[in-house]
Amino acid sequence: MNRLAAAALLSFACFACFAGGCANPAAVKDADEAADKVCACKDLLCAKNAVEAFATKHKDATGTSSDKAKIGAATKRIQSCTANIVLAPTPAPTPAPPVTP
């Protein structure tokens, strides 16, 4: 999966949870923790795993509009950090050592 497609998938997962009513005090705390995890990630697989764990755990959660606003803020952080991962330069592969005859 290319980097842009993976970033779009992460954004969709965050939005689907947020738009679907994914909110309550525990979900707010977990959303902040998921954002912290994503922001600590160095690759998209790590970020994807953090978002999926949060979305799966709270897929049926309900809460107040205040909870949803707080999760919305965490979602924006997740999207920003995901964009940083996508836009980070890809390190060049380590060259193979020279073959000696």
C-alpha positions as CSV (number, residue, x, y, z in Angstrom):
1,M,0.0,0.0,0.0
2,N,1.5,3.3,-0.9
3,R,2.0,6.0,1.7
4,L,-0.9,8.3,0.5
5,A,-3.4,5.5,0.4
6,A,-2.4,4.5,4.0
7,A,-2.7,8.0,5.2
8,A,-6.1,8.3,3.7
9,L,-7.1,5.0,5.4
10,L,-6.0,6.3,8.7
11,S,-7.9,9.6,8.3
12,F,-11.0,7.7,7.3
13,A,-10.8,5.4,10.4
14,C,-10.5,8.4,12.7
15,F,-13.4,10.2,11.0
16,A,-15.6,7.1,10.9
17,C,-15.2,6.7,14.7
18,F,-15.7,10.4,15.3
19,A,-18.7,10.8,13.0
20,G,-20.3,7.6,14.3
21,G,-20.7,8.9,17.8
22,C,-17.5,7.4,19.2
23,A,-17.4,9.4,22.4
24,N,-17.4,9.0,26.2
25,P,-14.9,9.9,28.9
26,A,-12.9,6.6,28.4
27,A,-12.9,7.1,24.6
28,V,-11.6,10.7,25.1
29,K,-8.7,9.4,27.2
30,D,-8.0,6.6,24.7
31,A,-8.2,9.0,21.8
32,D,-5.6,11.2,23.4
33,E,-3.4,8.2,24.0
34,A,-3.9,7.0,20.4
35,A,-2.9,10.4,19.2
36,D,0.2,10.3,21.4
37,K,1.1,6.8,20.0
38,V,0.6,7.9,16.4
39,C,2.7,11.0,16.9
40,A,5.5,8.8,18.3
41,C,5.3,6.5,15.2
42,K,8.0,6.5,12.6
43,D,6.0,4.6,10.0
44,L,2.4,4.3,8.8
45,L,2.0,0.7,10.0
46,C,2.6,1.8,13.5
47,A,0.1,4.7,13.1
48,K,-2.4,2.4,11.5
49,N,-2.2,-0.1,14.4
50,A,-2.7,2.6,17.0
51,V,-5.8,4.1,15.2
52,E,-7.3,0.6,14.5
53,A,-6.9,-0.4,18.2
54,F,-8.7,2.8,19.3
55,A,-11.5,2.5,16.6
56,T,-12.2,-1.1,17.4
57,K,-12.3,-0.6,21.1
58,H,-14.7,2.4,20.9
59,K,-16.8,1.6,17.7
60,D,-20.1,1.5,19.6
61,A,-19.3,4.2,22.2
62,T,-21.7,7.1,22.8
63,G,-21.2,10.3,24.7
64,T,-21.8,14.1,24.9
65,S,-21.0,16.7,22.3
66,S,-18.2,17.8,24.5
67,D,-16.7,14.3,24.4
68,K,-17.0,14.3,20.6
69,A,-15.3,17.7,20.3
70,K,-12.4,16.4,22.4
71,I,-12.1,13.3,20.2
72,G,-12.3,15.6,17.2
73,A,-9.2,17.5,18.5
74,A,-7.3,14.2,19.0
75,T,-8.4,13.1,15.5
76,K,-6.9,16.3,14.1
77,R,-3.6,15.6,15.9
78,I,-3.6,12.1,14.5
79,Q,-4.2,13.5,11.0
80,S,-1.4,16.0,11.5
81,C,1.1,13.4,12.7
82,T,0.1,11.0,10.0
83,A,0.8,13.7,7.4
84,N,4.2,14.3,9.0
85,I,5.0,10.5,8.6
86,V,3.8,10.6,4.9
87,L,5.8,13.7,4.1
88,A,9.0,12.6,5.9
89,P,11.8,11.7,3.5
90,T,12.2,8.0,3.0
91,P,15.7,7.0,4.1
92,A,17.9,5.6,1.3
93,P,18.5,1.9,1.6
94,T,21.8,0.8,3.1
95,P,24.1,-0.2,0.3
96,A,25.3,-3.8,0.2
97,P,28.8,-4.3,1.3
98,P,31.3,-4.8,-1.6
99,V,31.8,-8.3,-2.7
100,T,35.4,-9.4,-2.3
101,P,36.7,-12.2,-4.6
